[in-house]
Amino acid sequence: MATEKFETSLKKLEEIVHRMEGGSLSLEDSLKAFEEGVKHSSFCAKKLDEAERRVEVLLKRKDGTFAREPFETEDA
């Protein structure tokens, strides 16, 4: 999972949730799917935390305070 992208891992997590919600998995398969889902969930959470830290570093002023700026999309 080291070279996996956030979007790929999130999609796999969504697929696992969909399969588990379907109710057709055996107990053993459900446990395996749950274990895989936890790995993807942890990976996604880690990537989001890293992104948040990068944004904070980019917005941090020289005096240590943070400058709040609105997030603008390309559409705006």
PDB file of N, CA, C and O in Angstrom, chain B, residues numbered from 101:
ATOM      1  N   MET B 101       0.823  -1.195   0.000  1.00  0.00           N
ATOM      2  CA  MET B 101       0.000   0.000   0.000  1.00  0.00           C
ATOM      3  C   MET B 101       0.868   1.260   0.000  1.00  0.00           C
ATOM      4  O   MET B 101       0.340   2.371  -0.056  1.00  0.00           O
ATOM      5  N   ALA B 102       2.186   1.100   0.062  1.00  0.00           N
ATOM      6  CA  ALA B 102       3.090   2.239   0.168  1.00  0.00           C
ATOM      7  C   ALA B 102       3.029   3.161  -1.044  1.00  0.00           C
ATOM      8  O   ALA B 102       3.150   4.377  -0.894  1.00  0.00           O
ATOM      9  N   THR B 103       2.847   2.614  -2.230  1.00  0.00           N
ATOM     10  CA  THR B 103       2.823   3.450  -3.432  1.00  0.00           C
ATOM     11  C   THR B 103       1.399   3.770  -3.880  1.00  0.00           C
ATOM     12  O   THR B 103       1.202   4.401  -4.919  1.00  0.00           O
ATOM     13  N   GLU B 104       0.434   3.349  -3.121  1.00  0.00           N
ATOM     14  CA  GLU B 104      -0.961   3.548  -3.491  1.00  0.00           C
ATOM     15  C   GLU B 104      -1.368   5.007  -3.297  1.00  0.00           C
ATOM     16  O   GLU B 104      -0.866   5.689  -2.404  1.00  0.00           O
ATOM     17  N   LYS B 105      -2.265   5.464  -4.128  1.00  0.00           N
ATOM     18  CA  LYS B 105      -2.768   6.820  -4.028  1.00  0.00           C
ATOM     19  C   LYS B 105      -3.982   6.856  -3.104  1.00  0.00           C
ATOM     20  O   LYS B 105      -4.677   5.857  -2.915  1.00  0.00           O
ATOM     21  N   PHE B 106      -4.215   8.034  -2.538  1.00  0.00           N
ATOM     22  CA  PHE B 106      -5.355   8.242  -1.656  1.00  0.00           C
ATOM     23  C   PHE B 106      -6.655   7.872  -2.354  1.00  0.00           C
ATOM     24  O   PHE B 106      -7.485   7.154  -1.797  1.00  0.00           O
ATOM     25  N   GLU B 107      -6.828   8.365  -3.569  1.00  0.00           N
ATOM     26  CA  GLU B 107      -8.077   8.144  -4.291  1.00  0.00           C
ATOM     27  C   GLU B 107      -8.329   6.665  -4.553  1.00  0.00           C
ATOM     28  O   GLU B 107      -9.466   6.200  -4.465  1.00  0.00           O
ATOM     29  N   THR B 108      -7.272   5.929  -4.875  1.00  0.00           N
ATOM     30  CA  THR B 108      -7.390   4.497  -5.133  1.00  0.00           C
ATOM     31  C   THR B 108      -7.794   3.757  -3.869  1.00  0.00           C
ATOM     32  O   THR B 108      -8.672   2.894  -3.891  1.00  0.00           O
ATOM     33  N   SER B 109      -7.148   4.104  -2.776  1.00  0.00           N
ATOM     34  CA  SER B 109      -7.444   3.451  -1.503  1.00  0.00           C
ATOM     35  C   SER B 109      -8.862   3.780  -1.036  1.00  0.00           C
ATOM     36  O   SER B 109      -9.560   2.913  -0.510  1.00  0.00           O
ATOM     37  N   LEU B 110      -9.280   5.015  -1.224  1.00  0.00           N
ATOM     38  CA  LEU B 110     -10.642   5.409  -0.838  1.00  0.00           C
ATOM     39  C   LEU B 110     -11.674   4.651  -1.662  1.00  0.00           C
ATOM     40  O   LEU B 110     -12.694   4.213  -1.130  1.00  0.00           O
ATOM     41  N   LYS B 111     -11.416   4.496  -2.953  1.00  0.00           N
ATOM     42  CA  LYS B 111     -12.340   3.744  -3.812  1.00  0.00           C
ATOM     43  C   LYS B 111     -12.439   2.294  -3.351  1.00  0.00           C
ATOM     44  O   LYS B 111     -13.535   1.735  -3.303  1.00  0.00           O
ATOM     45  N   LYS B 112     -11.305   1.679  -3.012  1.00  0.00           N
ATOM     46  CA  LYS B 112     -11.315   0.302  -2.525  1.00  0.00           C
ATOM     47  C   LYS B 112     -12.095   0.200  -1.217  1.00  0.00           C
ATOM     48  O   LYS B 112     -12.836  -0.759  -1.000  1.00  0.00           O
ATOM     49  N   LEU B 113     -11.925   1.187  -0.357  1.00  0.00           N
ATOM     50  CA  LEU B 113     -12.666   1.207   0.898  1.00  0.00           C
ATOM     51  C   LEU B 113     -14.166   1.300   0.641  1.00  0.00           C
ATOM     52  O   LEU B 113     -14.951   0.605   1.287  1.00  0.00           O
ATOM     53  N   GLU B 114     -14.563   2.141  -0.284  1.00  0.00           N
ATOM     54  CA  GLU B 114     -15.983   2.263  -0.628  1.00  0.00           C
ATOM     55  C   GLU B 114     -16.534   0.951  -1.186  1.00  0.00           C
ATOM     56  O   GLU B 114     -17.668   0.577  -0.890  1.00  0.00           O
ATOM     57  N   GLU B 115     -15.738   0.257  -1.988  1.00  0.00           N
ATOM     58  CA  GLU B 115     -16.166  -1.030  -2.546  1.00  0.00           C
ATOM     59  C   GLU B 115     -16.329  -2.076  -1.434  1.00  0.00           C
ATOM     60  O   GLU B 115     -17.263  -2.877  -1.462  1.00  0.00           O
ATOM     61  N   ILE B 116     -15.429  -2.062  -0.472  1.00  0.00           N
ATOM     62  CA  ILE B 116     -15.518  -3.003   0.649  1.00  0.00           C
ATOM     63  C   ILE B 116     -16.791  -2.737   1.449  1.00  0.00           C
ATOM     64  O   ILE B 116     -17.517  -3.665   1.805  1.00  0.00           O
ATOM     65  N   VAL B 117     -17.053  -1.469   1.725  1.00  0.00           N
ATOM     66  CA  VAL B 117     -18.262  -1.113   2.478  1.00  0.00           C
ATOM     67  C   VAL B 117     -19.506  -1.572   1.723  1.00  0.00           C
ATOM     68  O   VAL B 117     -20.437  -2.111   2.322  1.00  0.00           O
ATOM     69  N   HIS B 118     -19.519  -1.360   0.424  1.00  0.00           N
ATOM     70  CA  HIS B 118     -20.669  -1.773  -0.400  1.00  0.00           C
ATOM     71  C   HIS B 118     -20.861  -3.291  -0.330  1.00  0.00           C
ATOM     72  O   HIS B 118     -21.983  -3.770  -0.164  1.00  0.00           O
ATOM     73  N   ARG B 119     -19.773  -4.040  -0.457  1.00  0.00           N
ATOM     74  CA  ARG B 119     -19.866  -5.507  -0.385  1.00  0.00           C
ATOM     75  C   ARG B 119     -20.375  -5.958   0.985  1.00  0.00           C
ATOM     76  O   ARG B 119     -21.212  -6.856   1.079  1.00  0.00           O
ATOM     77  N   MET B 120     -19.868  -5.334   2.036  1.00  0.00           N
ATOM     78  CA  MET B 120     -20.275  -5.734   3.387  1.00  0.00           C
ATOM     79  C   MET B 120     -21.730  -5.361   3.659  1.00  0.00           C
ATOM     80  O   MET B 120     -22.449  -6.106   4.325  1.00  0.00           O
ATOM     81  N   GLU B 121     -22.159  -4.223   3.150  1.00  0.00           N
ATOM     82  CA  GLU B 121     -23.549  -3.812   3.344  1.00  0.00           C
ATOM     83  C   GLU B 121     -24.511  -4.709   2.572  1.00  0.00           C
ATOM     84  O   GLU B 121     -25.688  -4.813   2.918  1.00  0.00           O
ATOM     85  N   GLY B 122     -24.003  -5.357   1.524  1.00  0.00           N
ATOM     86  CA  GLY B 122     -24.836  -6.261   0.738  1.00  0.00           C
ATOM     87  C   GLY B 122     -25.323  -7.458   1.532  1.00  0.00           C
ATOM     88  O   GLY B 122     -26.360  -8.038   1.210  1.00  0.00           O
ATOM     89  N   GLY B 123     -24.596  -7.828   2.551  1.00  0.00           N
ATOM     90  CA  GLY B 123     -25.019  -8.908   3.438  1.00  0.00           C
ATOM     91  C   GLY B 123     -24.826 -10.308   2.896  1.00  0.00           C
ATOM     92  O   GLY B 123     -25.311 -11.269   3.493  1.00  0.00           O
ATOM     93  N   SER B 124     -24.133 -10.449   1.782  1.00  0.00           N
ATOM     94  CA  SER B 124     -23.985 -11.787   1.198  1.00  0.00           C
ATOM     95  C   SER B 124     -22.655 -12.449   1.547  1.00  0.00           C
ATOM     96  O   SER B 124     -22.415 -13.589   1.151  1.00  0.00           O
ATOM     97  N   LEU B 125     -21.791 -11.755   2.281  1.00  0.00           N
ATOM     98  CA  LEU B 125     -20.495 -12.325   2.640  1.00  0.00           C
ATOM     99  C   LEU B 125     -20.633 -13.259   3.835  1.00  0.00           C
ATOM    100  O   LEU B 125     -21.442 -13.031   4.735  1.00  0.00           O
ATOM    101  N   SER B 126     -19.836 -14.302   3.824  1.00  0.00           N
ATOM    102  CA  SER B 126     -19.790 -15.189   4.987  1.00  0.00           C
ATOM    103  C   SER B 126     -19.097 -14.452   6.128  1.00  0.00           C
ATOM    104  O   SER B 126     -18.520 -13.385   5.917  1.00  0.00           O
ATOM    105  N   LEU B 127     -19.149 -15.000   7.303  1.00  0.00           N
ATOM    106  CA  LEU B 127     -18.508 -14.384   8.460  1.00  0.00           C
ATOM    107  C   LEU B 127     -17.008 -14.242   8.208  1.00  0.00           C
ATOM    108  O   LEU B 127     -16.428 -13.185   8.458  1.00  0.00           O
ATOM    109  N   GLU B 128     -16.392 -15.300   7.719  1.00  0.00           N
ATOM    110  CA  GLU B 128     -14.951 -15.268   7.452  1.00  0.00           C
ATOM    111  C   GLU B 128     -14.611 -14.211   6.406  1.00  0.00           C
ATOM    112  O   GLU B 128     -13.661 -13.448   6.581  1.00  0.00           O
ATOM    113  N   ASP B 129     -15.381 -14.161   5.322  1.00  0.00           N
ATOM    114  CA  ASP B 129     -15.144 -13.161   4.280  1.00  0.00           C
ATOM    115  C   ASP B 129     -15.403 -11.751   4.802  1.00  0.00           C
ATOM    116  O   ASP B 129     -14.710 -10.807   4.420  1.00  0.00           O
ATOM    117  N   SER B 130     -16.387 -11.610   5.662  1.00  0.00           N
ATOM    118  CA  SER B 130     -16.670 -10.311   6.265  1.00  0.00           C
ATOM    119  C   SER B 130     -15.502  -9.840   7.126  1.00  0.00           C
ATOM    120  O   SER B 130     -15.135  -8.666   7.100  1.00  0.00           O
ATOM    121  N   LEU B 131     -14.930 -10.755   7.881  1.00  0.00           N
ATOM    122  CA  LEU B 131     -13.782 -10.411   8.721  1.00  0.00           C
ATOM    123  C   LEU B 131     -12.574 -10.014   7.882  1.00  0.00           C
ATOM    124  O   LEU B 131     -11.864  -9.066   8.220  1.00  0.00           O
ATOM    125  N   LYS B 132     -12.339 -10.733   6.793  1.00  0.00           N
ATOM    126  CA  LYS B 132     -11.233 -10.401   5.895  1.00  0.00           C
ATOM    127  C   LYS B 132     -11.466  -9.037   5.251  1.00  0.00           C
ATOM    128  O   LYS B 132     -10.546  -8.225   5.155  1.00  0.00           O
ATOM    129  N   ALA B 133     -12.697  -8.791   4.814  1.00  0.00           N
ATOM    130  CA  ALA B 133     -13.030  -7.516   4.201  1.00  0.00           C
ATOM    131  C   ALA B 133     -12.887  -6.383   5.215  1.00  0.00           C
ATOM    132  O   ALA B 133     -12.392  -5.305   4.885  1.00  0.00           O
ATOM    133  N   PHE B 134     -13.319  -6.629   6.439  1.00  0.00           N
ATOM    134  CA  PHE B 134     -13.200  -5.626   7.493  1.00  0.00           C
ATOM    135  C   PHE B 134     -11.737  -5.295   7.757  1.00  0.00           C
ATOM    136  O   PHE B 134     -11.370  -4.128   7.895  1.00  0.00           O
ATOM    137  N   GLU B 135     -10.912  -6.320   7.827  1.00  0.00           N
ATOM    138  CA  GLU B 135      -9.479  -6.122   8.062  1.00  0.00           C
ATOM    139  C   GLU B 135      -8.856  -5.282   6.937  1.00  0.00           C
ATOM    140  O   GLU B 135      -8.079  -4.363   7.195  1.00  0.00           O
ATOM    141  N   GLU B 136      -9.203  -5.606   5.707  1.00  0.00           N
ATOM    142  CA  GLU B 136      -8.704  -4.839   4.564  1.00  0.00           C
ATOM    143  C   GLU B 136      -9.217  -3.405   4.622  1.00  0.00           C
ATOM    144  O   GLU B 136      -8.477  -2.464   4.334  1.00  0.00           O
ATOM    145  N   GLY B 137     -10.483  -3.242   4.996  1.00  0.00           N
ATOM    146  CA  GLY B 137     -11.067  -1.913   5.105  1.00  0.00           C
ATOM    147  C   GLY B 137     -10.377  -1.057   6.154  1.00  0.00           C
ATOM    148  O   GLY B 137     -10.173   0.139   5.951  1.00  0.00           O
ATOM    149  N   VAL B 138     -10.020  -1.669   7.275  1.00  0.00           N
ATOM    150  CA  VAL B 138      -9.318  -0.935   8.331  1.00  0.00           C
ATOM    151  C   VAL B 138      -7.965  -0.448   7.812  1.00  0.00           C
ATOM    152  O   VAL B 138      -7.551   0.669   8.125  1.00  0.00           O
ATOM    153  N   LYS B 139      -7.281  -1.262   7.033  1.00  0.00           N
ATOM    154  CA  LYS B 139      -5.990  -0.854   6.463  1.00  0.00           C
ATOM    155  C   LYS B 139      -6.169   0.342   5.528  1.00  0.00           C
ATOM    156  O   LYS B 139      -5.401   1.302   5.583  1.00  0.00           O
ATOM    157  N   HIS B 140      -7.186   0.275   4.674  1.00  0.00           N
ATOM    158  CA  HIS B 140      -7.435   1.384   3.750  1.00  0.00           C
ATOM    159  C   HIS B 140      -7.871   2.635   4.502  1.00  0.00           C
ATOM    160  O   HIS B 140      -7.467   3.743   4.150  1.00  0.00           O
ATOM    161  N   SER B 141      -8.677   2.468   5.516  1.00  0.00           N
ATOM    162  CA  SER B 141      -9.124   3.598   6.321  1.00  0.00           C
ATOM    163  C   SER B 141      -7.946   4.283   7.012  1.00  0.00           C
ATOM    164  O   SER B 141      -7.859   5.511   7.027  1.00  0.00           O
ATOM    165  N   SER B 142      -7.050   3.496   7.578  1.00  0.00           N
ATOM    166  CA  SER B 142      -5.862   4.045   8.239  1.00  0.00           C
ATOM    167  C   SER B 142      -4.974   4.770   7.242  1.00  0.00           C
ATOM    168  O   SER B 142      -4.450   5.844   7.535  1.00  0.00           O
ATOM    169  N   PHE B 143      -4.807   4.182   6.064  1.00  0.00           N
ATOM    170  CA  PHE B 143      -3.994   4.789   5.021  1.00  0.00           C
ATOM    171  C   PHE B 143      -4.581   6.141   4.615  1.00  0.00           C
ATOM    172  O   PHE B 143      -3.854   7.128   4.505  1.00  0.00           O
ATOM    173  N   CYS B 144      -5.891   6.185   4.395  1.00  0.00           N
ATOM    174  CA  CYS B 144      -6.549   7.427   3.993  1.00  0.00           C
ATOM    175  C   CYS B 144      -6.443   8.489   5.090  1.00  0.00           C
ATOM    176  O   CYS B 144      -6.189   9.657   4.798  1.00  0.00           O
ATOM    177  N   ALA B 145      -6.633   8.093   6.330  1.00  0.00           N
ATOM    178  CA  ALA B 145      -6.531   9.032   7.448  1.00  0.00           C
ATOM    179  C   ALA B 145      -5.119   9.602   7.536  1.00  0.00           C
ATOM    180  O   ALA B 145      -4.936  10.794   7.783  1.00  0.00           O
ATOM    181  N   LYS B 146      -4.130   8.748   7.334  1.00  0.00           N
ATOM    182  CA  LYS B 146      -2.731   9.193   7.372  1.00  0.00           C
ATOM    183  C   LYS B 146      -2.465  10.201   6.262  1.00  0.00           C
ATOM    184  O   LYS B 146      -1.822  11.224   6.497  1.00  0.00           O
ATOM    185  N   LYS B 147      -2.949   9.924   5.060  1.00  0.00           N
ATOM    186  CA  LYS B 147      -2.740  10.832   3.934  1.00  0.00           C
ATOM    187  C   LYS B 147      -3.441  12.179   4.169  1.00  0.00           C
ATOM    188  O   LYS B 147      -2.898  13.229   3.825  1.00  0.00           O
ATOM    189  N   LEU B 148      -4.635  12.147   4.749  1.00  0.00           N
ATOM    190  CA  LEU B 148      -5.348  13.394   5.048  1.00  0.00           C
ATOM    191  C   LEU B 148      -4.603  14.200   6.106  1.00  0.00           C
ATOM    192  O   LEU B 148      -4.516  15.424   6.002  1.00  0.00           O
ATOM    193  N   ASP B 149      -4.070  13.533   7.118  1.00  0.00           N
ATOM    194  CA  ASP B 149      -3.283  14.219   8.147  1.00  0.00           C
ATOM    195  C   ASP B 149      -2.034  14.862   7.539  1.00  0.00           C
ATOM    196  O   ASP B 149      -1.685  15.994   7.877  1.00  0.00           O
ATOM    197  N   GLU B 150      -1.366  14.137   6.645  1.00  0.00           N
ATOM    198  CA  GLU B 150      -0.177  14.677   5.985  1.00  0.00           C
ATOM    199  C   GLU B 150      -0.541  15.913   5.161  1.00  0.00           C
ATOM    200  O   GLU B 150       0.178  16.912   5.183  1.00  0.00           O
ATOM    201  N   ALA B 151      -1.644  15.845   4.446  1.00  0.00           N
ATOM    202  CA  ALA B 151      -2.082  16.984   3.631  1.00  0.00           C
ATOM    203  C   ALA B 151      -2.390  18.190   4.510  1.00  0.00           C
ATOM    204  O   ALA B 151      -2.037  19.319   4.170  1.00  0.00           O
ATOM    205  N   GLU B 152      -3.051  17.949   5.642  1.00  0.00           N
ATOM    206  CA  GLU B 152      -3.381  19.038   6.556  1.00  0.00           C
ATOM    207  C   GLU B 152      -2.115  19.701   7.085  1.00  0.00           C
ATOM    208  O   GLU B 152      -2.042  20.927   7.162  1.00  0.00           O
ATOM    209  N   ARG B 153      -1.118  18.900   7.450  1.00  0.00           N
ATOM    210  CA  ARG B 153       0.145  19.456   7.947  1.00  0.00           C
ATOM    211  C   ARG B 153       0.848  20.277   6.868  1.00  0.00           C
ATOM    212  O   ARG B 153       1.422  21.326   7.157  1.00  0.00           O
ATOM    213  N   ARG B 154       0.804  19.799   5.628  1.00  0.00           N
ATOM    214  CA  ARG B 154       1.437  20.541   4.527  1.00  0.00           C
ATOM    215  C   ARG B 154       0.752  21.878   4.314  1.00  0.00           C
ATOM    216  O   ARG B 154       1.418  22.885   4.075  1.00  0.00           O
ATOM    217  N   VAL B 155      -0.578  21.901   4.400  1.00  0.00           N
ATOM    218  CA  VAL B 155      -1.318  23.151   4.240  1.00  0.00           C
ATOM    219  C   VAL B 155      -0.977  24.105   5.379  1.00  0.00           C
ATOM    220  O   VAL B 155      -0.783  25.299   5.150  1.00  0.00           O
ATOM    221  N   GLU B 156      -0.903  23.589   6.603  1.00  0.00           N
ATOM    222  CA  GLU B 156      -0.563  24.439   7.745  1.00  0.00           C
ATOM    223  C   GLU B 156       0.822  25.049   7.577  1.00  0.00           C
ATOM    224  O   GLU B 156       1.018  26.229   7.871  1.00  0.00           O
ATOM    225  N   VAL B 157       1.767  24.271   7.116  1.00  0.00           N
ATOM    226  CA  VAL B 157       3.119  24.775   6.903  1.00  0.00           C
ATOM    227  C   VAL B 157       3.103  25.878   5.849  1.00  0.00           C
ATOM    228  O   VAL B 157       3.783  26.894   5.993  1.00  0.00           O
ATOM    229  N   LEU B 158       2.332  25.675   4.803  1.00  0.00           N
ATOM    230  CA  LEU B 158       2.277  26.669   3.735  1.00  0.00           C
ATOM    231  C   LEU B 158       1.612  27.969   4.179  1.00  0.00           C
ATOM    232  O   LEU B 158       1.946  29.042   3.677  1.00  0.00           O
ATOM    233  N   LEU B 159       0.674  27.876   5.116  1.00  0.00           N
ATOM    234  CA  LEU B 159      -0.049  29.066   5.564  1.00  0.00           C
ATOM    235  C   LEU B 159       0.550  29.707   6.811  1.00  0.00           C
ATOM    236  O   LEU B 159       0.106  30.779   7.224  1.00  0.00           O
ATOM    237  N   LYS B 160       1.548  29.071   7.414  1.00  0.00           N
ATOM    238  CA  LYS B 160       2.119  29.581   8.655  1.00  0.00           C
ATOM    239  C   LYS B 160       2.957  30.830   8.381  1.00  0.00           C
ATOM    240  O   LYS B 160       3.791  30.856   7.477  1.00  0.00           O
ATOM    241  N   ARG B 161       2.711  31.852   9.182  1.00  0.00           N
ATOM    242  CA  ARG B 161       3.453  33.100   9.051  1.00  0.00           C
ATOM    243  C   ARG B 161       4.805  32.975   9.749  1.00  0.00           C
ATOM    244  O   ARG B 161       5.037  32.040  10.516  1.00  0.00           O
ATOM    245  N   LYS B 162       5.671  33.909   9.476  1.00  0.00           N
ATOM    246  CA  LYS B 162       7.006  33.880  10.083  1.00  0.00           C
ATOM    247  C   LYS B 162       6.954  34.004  11.600  1.00  0.00           C
ATOM    248  O   LYS B 162       7.836  33.492  12.289  1.00  0.00           O
ATOM    249  N   ASP B 163       5.929  34.679  12.133  1.00  0.00           N
ATOM    250  CA  ASP B 163       5.825  34.845  13.583  1.00  0.00           C
ATOM    251  C   ASP B 163       5.179  33.638  14.271  1.00  0.00           C
ATOM    252  O   ASP B 163       4.972  33.653  15.484  1.00  0.00           O
ATOM    253  N   GLY B 164       4.864  32.599  13.502  1.00  0.00           N
ATOM    254  CA  GLY B 164       4.311  31.378  14.078  1.00  0.00           C
ATOM    255  C   GLY B 164       2.804  31.301  14.057  1.00  0.00           C
ATOM    256  O   GLY B 164       2.240  30.242  14.332  1.00  0.00           O
ATOM    257  N   THR B 165       2.138  32.392  13.737  1.00  0.00           N
ATOM    258  CA  THR B 165       0.679  32.356  13.640  1.00  0.00           C
ATOM    259  C   THR B 165       0.272  31.875  12.256  1.00  0.00           C
ATOM    260  O   THR B 165       1.077  31.849  11.325  1.00  0.00           O
ATOM    261  N   PHE B 166      -0.971  31.504  12.145  1.00  0.00           N
ATOM    262  CA  PHE B 166      -1.475  31.015  10.866  1.00  0.00           C
ATOM    263  C   PHE B 166      -2.342  32.069  10.204  1.00  0.00           C
ATOM    264  O   PHE B 166      -3.116  32.760  10.867  1.00  0.00           O
ATOM    265  N   ALA B 167      -2.206  32.185   8.915  1.00  0.00           N
ATOM    266  CA  ALA B 167      -3.034  33.089   8.144  1.00  0.00           C
ATOM    267  C   ALA B 167      -4.188  32.279   7.570  1.00  0.00           C
ATOM    268  O   ALA B 167      -3.971  31.304   6.851  1.00  0.00           O
ATOM    269  N   ARG B 168      -5.401  32.678   7.885  1.00  0.00           N
ATOM    270  CA  ARG B 168      -6.563  31.988   7.338  1.00  0.00           C
ATOM    271  C   ARG B 168      -6.915  32.609   6.005  1.00  0.00           C
ATOM    272  O   ARG B 168      -7.163  33.810   5.895  1.00  0.00           O
ATOM    273  N   GLU B 169      -6.931  31.767   5.008  1.00  0.00           N
ATOM    274  CA  GLU B 169      -7.267  32.231   3.683  1.00  0.00           C
ATOM    275  C   GLU B 169      -8.324  31.317   3.115  1.00  0.00           C
ATOM    276  O   GLU B 169      -8.276  30.107   3.337  1.00  0.00           O
ATOM    277  N   PRO B 170      -9.288  31.871   2.379  1.00  0.00           N
ATOM    278  CA  PRO B 170     -10.323  31.018   1.795  1.00  0.00           C
ATOM    279  C   PRO B 170      -9.716  30.107   0.724  1.00  0.00           C
ATOM    280  O   PRO B 170      -8.820  30.499  -0.022  1.00  0.00           O
ATOM    281  N   PHE B 171     -10.226  28.904   0.678  1.00  0.00           N
ATOM    282  CA  PHE B 171      -9.783  27.953  -0.339  1.00  0.00           C
ATOM    283  C   PHE B 171     -10.531  28.263  -1.617  1.00  0.00           C
ATOM    284  O   PHE B 171     -11.762  28.239  -1.652  1.00  0.00           O
ATOM    285  N   GLU B 172      -9.787  28.552  -2.659  1.00  0.00           N
ATOM    286  CA  GLU B 172     -10.423  28.876  -3.932  1.00  0.00           C
ATOM    287  C   GLU B 172     -10.196  27.745  -4.913  1.00  0.00           C
ATOM    288  O   GLU B 172      -9.078  27.257  -5.078  1.00  0.00           O
ATOM    289  N   THR B 173     -11.256  27.344  -5.551  1.00  0.00           N
ATOM    290  CA  THR B 173     -11.153  26.312  -6.570  1.00  0.00           C
ATOM    291  C   THR B 173     -10.928  26.965  -7.922  1.00  0.00           C
ATOM    292  O   THR B 173     -11.047  28.183  -8.057  1.00  0.00           O
ATOM    293  N   GLU B 174     -10.606  26.168  -8.910  1.00  0.00           N
ATOM    294  CA  GLU B 174     -10.408  26.690 -10.251  1.00  0.00           C
ATOM    295  C   GLU B 174     -11.702  27.259 -10.821  1.00  0.00           C
ATOM    296  O   GLU B 174     -11.674  28.126 -11.694  1.00  0.00           O
ATOM    297  N   ASP B 175     -12.846  26.761 -10.320  1.00  0.00           N
ATOM    298  CA  ASP B 175     -14.150  27.205 -10.804  1.00  0.00           C
ATOM    299  C   ASP B 175     -14.495  28.611 -10.328  1.00  0.00           C
ATOM    300  O   ASP B 175     -15.288  29.310 -10.960  1.00  0.00           O
ATOM    301  N   ALA B 176     -13.901  29.020  -9.218  1.00  0.00           N
ATOM    302  CA  ALA B 176     -14.251  30.322  -8.615  1.00  0.00           C
ATOM    303  C   ALA B 176     -13.676  31.486  -9.380  1.00  0.00           C
ATOM    304  O   ALA B 176     -13.883  32.638  -8.998  1.00  0.00           O
TER     305      ALA B 176
END
